[in-house]
């Protein structure tokens, strides 16, 4: 059974997902890389379904801190945790969808420009850890 998500809950899902991409992109910044990475991540977001697609494709964009990677992480990682809690409560069938979309977007972002740097790999692993999956996808 799926319950309707509130606007705040949708924004939490969006903050986690878009923020994860932002974290990876900022791990190894570059002007041209940003465009390639954004395009790569948008494809993963478009593949979402159910309440996850509704949350990620509607409403306002999340406001993320821009001052430091640590500040971004302090907003994004809790949003990812909270997003999983929201989905587990209101749309348990979509928890896996959210995990897959966020991880695919983060992985595509990391690979979009000259392969995955060590800094990007580290950020993706932190995101994976929050989402409860190890490197093998479990």
Backbone as ProteinMPNN parsed JSONL, in Angstrom:
{"seq_chain_A": "XXXXXXXXXXXXXXXXXXXXXXXXXXXXXXXXXXXXXXXXXXXXXXXXXXXXXXXXXXXXXXXXXXXXXXXXXXXXXXXXXXXXXXXXXXXXXXXXXXXXXXXXXXXXXXXXXXXXXXXXXXXXXXXXXXXXXXXXXX", "coords_chain_A": {"N_chain_A": [[0.826, -1.18, 0.0], [0.549, 2.189, -0.83], [1.088, 5.355, 0.51], [0.24, 8.793, 0.065], [2.834, 11.135, -0.477], [3.915, 13.953, 1.402], [4.566, 17.403, 0.494], [6.905, 18.26, 1.77], [8.105, 15.791, 2.34], [8.561, 14.832, -0.243], [10.418, 16.75, -1.046], [12.499, 16.071, 0.654], [13.257, 13.544, -0.368], [14.115, 14.401, -2.862], [16.173, 16.175, -2.149], [18.035, 14.389, -1.037], [18.618, 12.734, -3.307], [19.368, 14.532, -5.462], [21.293, 15.902, -4.083], [23.187, 13.89, -3.583], [24.234, 13.478, -6.13], [25.317, 16.021, -6.527], [27.292, 16.004, -4.521], [29.045, 14.023, -5.528], [29.783, 15.174, -7.966], [31.102, 17.467, -7.083], [33.291, 16.347, -5.872], [35.362, 15.986, -7.613], [35.87, 18.505, -9.186], [35.185, 20.372, -12.212], [34.771, 22.495, -14.999], [33.724, 21.68, -17.591], [33.135, 19.087, -16.909], [30.944, 19.252, -15.187], [28.682, 19.681, -16.822], [28.564, 17.302, -18.355], [28.305, 15.459, -16.271], [25.9, 16.244, -15.053], [24.078, 15.713, -17.106], [24.39, 12.937, -17.325], [23.452, 12.082, -14.814], [20.806, 12.956, -14.916], [19.55, 11.2, -16.642], [19.391, 8.852, -15.115], [17.652, 9.686, -13.107], [15.361, 10.113, -14.583], [14.613, 7.55, -15.122], [13.297, 6.633, -12.912], [10.491, 5.339, -10.999], [7.034, 5.17, -9.854], [6.286, 6.572, -6.624], [8.762, 7.64, -6.241], [9.599, 8.665, -8.712], [7.65, 10.645, -8.988], [8.336, 12.319, -6.826], [10.942, 13.13, -7.535], [10.7, 14.43, -9.954], [8.905, 16.517, -9.814], [7.87, 19.68, -8.406], [9.838, 22.117, -6.452], [13.412, 22.672, -6.833], [15.884, 21.329, -4.621], [17.454, 23.262, -2.024], [20.756, 23.491, -1.592], [23.646, 23.683, 0.529], [26.494, 25.657, -0.383], [28.967, 26.28, 0.463], [30.944, 24.488, 1.516], [32.221, 21.141, 1.06], [31.804, 19.574, 3.277], [29.625, 20.803, 4.547], [27.641, 20.383, 2.599], [27.523, 17.591, 2.63], [26.611, 17.276, 5.255], [23.972, 17.926, 5.036], [22.969, 16.364, 2.945], [23.477, 13.543, 3.433], [21.945, 12.954, 5.838], [19.438, 13.527, 4.678], [19.207, 11.503, 2.776], [19.065, 9.275, 4.498], [16.675, 9.873, 5.864], [14.902, 9.893, 3.7], [14.818, 7.178, 3.041], [13.572, 6.223, 5.345], [11.073, 7.506, 5.155], [10.072, 6.377, 2.786], [10.059, 3.666, 3.527], [8.032, 3.695, 5.374], [5.79, 4.793, 3.993], [5.746, 3.934, 1.307], [6.804, 1.193, 0.877], [7.483, -0.562, -1.2], [8.91, 0.996, -2.925], [11.394, 1.583, -1.885], [13.674, 0.198, -2.802], [13.697, 1.143, -5.409], [14.326, 3.847, -5.033], [16.897, 3.639, -3.844], [18.274, 2.418, -6.001], [18.005, 4.363, -8.044], [19.339, 6.612, -6.943], [21.931, 5.577, -6.501], [22.63, 4.769, -9.106], [22.556, 7.258, -10.408], [24.606, 8.573, -8.988], [26.809, 6.911, -9.612], [26.855, 7.155, -12.444], [27.388, 9.866, -12.635], [29.943, 9.992, -11.52], [31.378, 8.526, -13.435], [31.152, 10.015, -15.737], [33.039, 11.867, -16.69], [36.166, 11.466, -17.746], [36.525, 8.991, -16.372], [36.352, 7.395, -13.076], [37.411, 9.184, -10.368], [39.615, 8.838, -7.478], [38.595, 10.425, -5.373], [35.913, 10.774, -6.136], [35.069, 8.101, -6.083], [35.266, 7.574, -3.366], [33.266, 9.257, -2.304], [30.99, 8.157, -3.537], [30.985, 5.665, -2.28], [30.45, 6.442, 0.372], [27.858, 7.377, 0.065], [26.639, 5.028, -0.796], [26.976, 3.538, 1.528], [25.249, 4.862, 3.328], [22.842, 4.35, 2.097], [22.639, 1.709, 2.549], [23.825, -0.329, 1.071], [26.439, -2.442, 0.05], [29.532, -2.541, -1.838], [28.982, -4.585, -3.584], [26.363, -4.401, -4.164], [24.527, -5.23, -2.31]], "CA_chain_A": [[0.0, 0.0, 0.0], [1.298, 3.431, -0.944], [0.45, 6.573, 1.001], [0.68, 10.01, -0.61], [3.909, 11.858, 0.195], [3.718, 15.392, 1.547], [5.543, 18.199, -0.256], [8.167, 18.216, 2.515], [8.697, 14.467, 2.158], [9.074, 14.802, -1.619], [11.625, 17.57, -1.065], [13.543, 15.291, 1.316], [13.733, 12.571, -1.351], [14.827, 15.143, -3.903], [17.411, 16.683, -1.549], [18.97, 13.269, -0.972], [19.025, 12.269, -4.637], [20.11, 15.575, -6.166], [22.464, 16.197, -3.263], [24.183, 12.842, -3.803], [24.873, 13.808, -7.417], [26.103, 17.223, -6.286], [28.471, 15.589, -3.76], [29.972, 13.326, -6.431], [30.269, 16.154, -8.942], [32.034, 18.366, -6.405], [34.46, 15.614, -5.395], [36.411, 16.185, -8.611], [35.217, 19.539, -9.984], [35.699, 20.838, -13.493], [33.69, 23.205, -15.683], [33.1, 20.814, -18.586], [32.66, 17.884, -16.237], [29.636, 19.524, -14.592], [27.641, 19.47, -17.832], [28.491, 15.869, -18.647], [27.823, 14.768, -15.079], [24.48, 16.564, -14.885], [23.348, 14.977, -18.138], [24.44, 11.523, -16.958], [22.59, 11.872, -13.659], [19.404, 13.193, -15.266], [19.037, 9.969, -17.233], [19.046, 7.937, -14.027], [16.465, 10.224, -12.431], [14.221, 9.925, -15.487], [14.253, 6.13, -15.101], [12.58, 6.329, -11.668], [9.07, 5.021, -11.145], [6.216, 5.288, -8.653], [6.368, 7.81, -5.846], [10.113, 8.185, -6.386], [9.57, 9.506, -9.913], [6.82, 11.804, -8.66], [9.095, 13.206, -5.947], [12.146, 13.659, -8.166], [10.429, 15.192, -11.179], [7.978, 17.618, -9.574], [8.165, 20.612, -7.32], [11.041, 22.941, -6.516], [14.712, 22.044, -6.621], [16.343, 21.516, -3.238], [18.481, 24.272, -1.782], [21.897, 22.847, -0.948], [24.718, 24.612, 0.876], [27.528, 25.728, -1.428], [30.21, 26.761, 1.056], [31.974, 23.455, 1.65], [31.78, 19.755, 0.859], [31.336, 19.082, 4.581], [28.266, 21.332, 4.741], [26.759, 19.671, 1.677], [27.371, 16.243, 3.175], [25.831, 17.327, 6.496], [22.568, 18.039, 4.641], [22.581, 15.304, 2.01], [23.448, 12.197, 4.012], [20.724, 12.796, 6.636], [18.266, 13.509, 3.788], [19.133, 10.145, 2.226], [18.555, 8.392, 5.57], [15.267, 10.214, 6.098], [14.155, 9.46, 2.515], [14.587, 5.734, 3.187], [12.557, 6.063, 6.402], [9.783, 7.938, 4.592], [9.611, 5.358, 1.833], [9.769, 2.424, 4.259], [6.746, 3.889, 6.039], [4.67, 5.151, 3.116], [5.781, 3.24, 0.009], [7.916, 0.256, 1.047], [7.86, -1.17, -2.479], [9.754, 1.928, -3.67], [12.694, 1.784, -1.243], [14.68, -0.29, -3.737], [13.72, 2.053, -6.558], [15.073, 5.045, -4.627], [18.308, 3.255, -3.733], [18.824, 2.183, -7.338], [18.083, 5.625, -8.78], [20.394, 7.452, -6.361], [23.237, 4.962, -6.761], [22.888, 4.85, -10.54], [22.877, 8.66, -10.714], [25.934, 8.859, -8.425], [27.792, 6.179, -10.418], [26.936, 7.778, -13.773], [28.04, 11.161, -12.448], [31.372, 9.735, -11.322], [31.979, 7.993, -14.665], [30.836, 10.865, -16.88], [34.152, 12.687, -17.176], [37.503, 10.881, -17.547], [36.548, 7.883, -15.417], [36.074, 7.665, -11.666], [38.586, 9.576, -9.581], [39.565, 8.31, -6.116], [37.71, 11.26, -4.546], [34.536, 10.434, -6.505], [34.801, 6.742, -5.591], [35.076, 7.682, -1.916], [31.948, 9.853, -2.077], [29.984, 7.156, -3.925], [30.946, 4.645, -1.225], [29.745, 7.011, 1.534], [26.432, 7.377, -0.298], [26.235, 3.619, -0.794], [26.903, 3.132, 2.933], [24.028, 5.435, 3.901], [21.698, 3.676, 1.483], [22.588, 0.338, 3.039], [24.333, -1.301, 0.121], [27.899, -2.479, -0.072], [30.017, -2.394, -3.214], [28.444, -5.656, -4.431], [24.952, -4.134, -4.438], [23.661, -5.822, -1.289]], "C_chain_A": [[0.876, 1.252, 0.0], [0.468, 4.581, -0.407], [1.031, 7.754, 0.224], [1.791, 10.671, 0.2], [3.548, 13.334, 0.288], [4.763, 16.123, 0.702], [6.902, 18.184, 0.439], [8.869, 16.87, 2.348], [9.271, 14.318, 0.745], [10.376, 15.597, -1.71], [12.786, 16.849, -0.378], [14.123, 14.254, 0.357], [14.586, 13.257, -2.413], [16.16, 15.672, -3.37], [18.448, 15.572, -1.462], [19.507, 12.882, -2.333], [19.87, 13.31, -5.374], [21.385, 15.925, -5.406], [23.562, 15.159, -3.426], [24.952, 13.099, -5.095], [25.791, 15.019, -7.248], [27.387, 16.882, -5.523], [29.509, 14.934, -4.669], [30.591, 14.311, -7.411], [31.312, 17.081, -8.32], [33.296, 17.671, -5.908], [35.646, 15.798, -6.327], [35.899, 17.222, -9.607], [35.952, 19.867, -11.281], [34.541, 21.433, -14.27], [32.987, 22.313, -16.702], [32.502, 19.573, -17.951], [31.25, 18.082, -15.692], [28.515, 19.253, -15.591], [27.472, 17.99, -18.153], [27.883, 15.107, -17.477], [26.334, 15.016, -14.858], [23.624, 15.792, -15.876], [23.285, 13.491, -17.788], [23.479, 11.224, -15.806], [21.12, 12.028, -14.022], [18.776, 11.963, -15.905], [18.613, 8.97, -16.176], [17.783, 8.39, -13.312], [15.213, 9.99, -13.276], [13.739, 8.479, -15.491], [13.477, 5.722, -13.843], [11.129, 5.977, -11.973], [8.349, 5.246, -9.822], [6.365, 6.624, -7.954], [7.751, 8.446, -5.946], [10.161, 9.11, -7.601], [8.781, 10.783, -9.644], [7.604, 12.813, -7.817], [10.254, 13.877, -6.667], [11.87, 14.556, -9.368], [9.477, 16.361, -10.985], [8.483, 18.537, -8.486], [9.481, 21.338, -7.477], [12.315, 22.11, -6.365], [15.139, 22.277, -5.178], [17.403, 22.611, -3.163], [19.589, 23.6, -0.973], [22.937, 23.892, -0.584], [25.801, 24.576, -0.205], [28.902, 26.088, -0.851], [31.305, 25.708, 1.139], [31.356, 22.077, 1.44], [31.214, 19.184, 2.151], [29.922, 19.561, 4.874], [27.263, 20.614, 3.845], [26.473, 18.279, 2.23], [26.492, 16.234, 4.428], [24.339, 17.501, 6.242], [22.123, 16.803, 3.859], [22.485, 13.935, 2.67], [22.258, 11.991, 4.958], [19.454, 12.77, 5.776], [18.107, 12.13, 3.15], [18.564, 9.17, 3.26], [17.06, 8.615, 5.784], [14.398, 9.767, 4.923], [13.847, 7.967, 2.61], [13.527, 5.46, 4.254], [11.168, 6.406, 5.882], [9.229, 6.865, 3.671], [9.27, 4.048, 2.532], [8.399, 2.5, 4.925], [5.592, 4.027, 5.048], [4.618, 4.4, 1.792], [6.927, 2.217, 0.023], [8.385, -0.402, -0.256], [8.8, -0.277, -3.286], [11.103, 2.218, -3.01], [13.811, 1.355, -2.19], [14.818, 0.592, -4.963], [14.56, 3.283, -6.213], [16.565, 4.741, -4.523], [18.945, 3.137, -5.116], [19.0, 3.48, -8.115], [19.234, 6.478, -8.252], [21.772, 6.872, -6.677], [23.596, 5.003, -8.246], [23.276, 6.272, -10.932], [24.269, 9.012, -10.2], [27.023, 8.169, -9.253], [27.964, 6.809, -11.801], [27.633, 9.125, -13.702], [29.548, 10.971, -12.328], [32.058, 9.303, -12.619], [31.892, 8.948, -15.857], [32.022, 11.629, -17.46], [35.481, 12.037, -16.795], [37.57, 9.775, -16.502], [36.342, 8.341, -13.989], [37.369, 7.998, -10.939], [38.487, 8.936, -8.195], [38.617, 9.109, -5.206], [36.243, 10.95, -4.846], [34.157, 9.056, -5.968], [34.523, 6.762, -4.09], [33.684, 8.235, -1.578], [30.846, 8.854, -2.421], [29.879, 6.08, -2.849], [30.258, 5.163, 0.037], [28.24, 7.019, 1.279], [25.885, 5.952, -0.237], [26.063, 3.117, 0.65], [25.631, 3.632, 3.607], [22.797, 4.701, 3.366], [21.633, 2.191, 1.836], [23.004, -0.71, 2.033], [25.844, -1.257, 0.126], [28.277, -2.435, -1.549], [29.466, -3.484, -4.146], [26.971, -5.467, -4.718], [23.999, -4.769, -3.444], [23.476, -4.909, -0.11]], "O_chain_A": [[1.84, 1.34, 0.761], [-0.685, 4.773, -0.794], [2.179, 7.711, -0.218], [1.7, 10.759, 1.425], [2.95, 13.896, -0.63], [5.735, 15.516, 0.251], [7.936, 18.104, -0.224], [10.093, 16.819, 2.227], [10.344, 13.742, 0.566], [11.323, 15.172, -2.37], [13.936, 17.003, -0.788], [15.342, 14.099, 0.275], [15.639, 12.755, -2.807], [17.169, 15.618, -4.073], [19.617, 15.79, -1.78], [20.716, 12.72, -2.503], [20.961, 13.001, -5.853], [22.422, 16.208, -6.005], [24.744, 15.503, -3.411], [26.173, 12.953, -5.142], [26.907, 15.037, -7.766], [28.453, 17.41, -5.84], [30.698, 15.244, -4.595], [31.798, 14.276, -7.651], [32.296, 17.434, -8.969], [34.27, 18.337, -5.558], [36.797, 15.771, -5.892], [35.535, 16.881, -10.732], [37.159, 19.666, -11.415], [33.427, 20.914, -14.201], [31.761, 22.204, -16.672], [31.477, 19.067, -18.407], [30.441, 17.155, -15.736], [27.501, 18.655, -15.232], [26.348, 17.491, -18.213], [27.05, 14.22, -17.667], [25.594, 14.095, -14.512], [22.565, 15.278, -15.519], [22.239, 12.861, -17.941], [22.773, 10.215, -15.832], [20.274, 11.308, -13.492], [17.584, 11.715, -15.723], [17.585, 8.309, -16.322], [16.94, 7.568, -12.952], [14.14, 9.705, -12.745], [12.585, 8.211, -15.827], [13.048, 4.574, -13.732], [10.61, 6.273, -13.049], [8.983, 5.484, -8.793], [6.546, 7.664, -8.587], [7.897, 9.654, -5.756], [10.703, 10.213, -7.524], [9.202, 11.874, -10.031], [7.542, 14.017, -8.065], [10.527, 15.056, -6.442], [12.723, 15.356, -9.754], [9.263, 17.131, -11.921], [9.407, 18.205, -7.743], [10.163, 21.203, -8.493], [12.293, 20.997, -5.84], [14.799, 23.299, -4.581], [18.145, 22.848, -4.116], [19.387, 23.196, 0.172], [23.101, 24.879, -1.3], [25.986, 23.552, -0.863], [29.882, 26.188, -1.589], [32.468, 26.0, 0.861], [30.154, 21.874, 1.614], [30.261, 18.405, 2.129], [29.106, 18.8, 5.395], [26.163, 20.277, 4.283], [25.322, 17.847, 2.288], [25.721, 15.298, 4.642], [23.526, 17.251, 7.132], [21.038, 16.268, 4.086], [21.492, 13.233, 2.478], [21.612, 10.945, 4.89], [18.498, 12.068, 6.107], [16.986, 11.643, 3.002], [17.7, 8.351, 2.948], [16.284, 7.664, 5.874], [13.274, 9.309, 5.129], [12.737, 7.54, 2.293], [12.687, 4.575, 4.089], [10.204, 5.685, 6.139], [8.06, 6.492, 3.766], [8.295, 3.389, 2.17], [7.693, 1.497, 5.028], [4.531, 3.436, 5.249], [3.541, 4.247, 1.215], [7.897, 2.353, -0.722], [9.556, -0.756, -0.387], [9.426, -0.747, -4.236], [11.877, 3.022, -3.528], [14.791, 2.081, -2.358], [15.914, 0.77, -5.494], [15.403, 3.708, -7.003], [17.396, 5.485, -5.043], [20.018, 3.687, -5.367], [20.023, 3.679, -8.771], [20.02, 7.009, -9.037], [22.677, 7.604, -7.076], [24.75, 5.247, -8.597], [24.218, 6.471, -11.699], [25.034, 9.677, -10.899], [28.047, 8.779, -9.56], [29.088, 6.977, -12.274], [28.385, 9.487, -14.607], [30.329, 11.691, -12.95], [33.203, 9.68, -12.868], [32.513, 8.693, -16.889], [31.991, 12.0, -18.633], [35.869, 12.065, -15.627], [38.582, 9.641, -15.815], [36.178, 9.532, -13.725], [38.301, 7.195, -10.902], [37.401, 8.535, -7.778], [37.922, 8.532, -4.37], [35.422, 10.87, -3.932], [33.052, 8.867, -5.459], [33.644, 6.048, -3.607], [33.014, 7.736, -0.674], [29.876, 8.721, -1.675], [28.775, 5.63, -2.541], [29.555, 4.406, 0.706], [27.448, 6.706, 2.168], [24.808, 5.709, 0.306], [25.131, 2.373, 0.952], [25.006, 2.899, 4.373], [21.835, 4.465, 4.096], [20.684, 1.5, 1.466], [22.581, -1.863, 2.127], [26.454, -0.19, 0.196], [27.407, -2.304, -2.409], [29.484, -3.319, -5.365], [26.374, -6.272, -5.433], [22.797, -4.843, -3.697], [22.773, -5.261, 0.838]]}, "name": "protein", "num_of_chains": 1, "seq": "XXXXXXXXXXXXXXXXXXXXXXXXXXXXXXXXXXXXXXXXXXXXXXXXXXXXXXXXXXXXXXXXXXXXXXXXXXXXXXXXXXXXXXXXXXXXXXXXXXXXXXXXXXXXXXXXXXXXXXXXXXXXXXXXXXXXXXXXXX"}
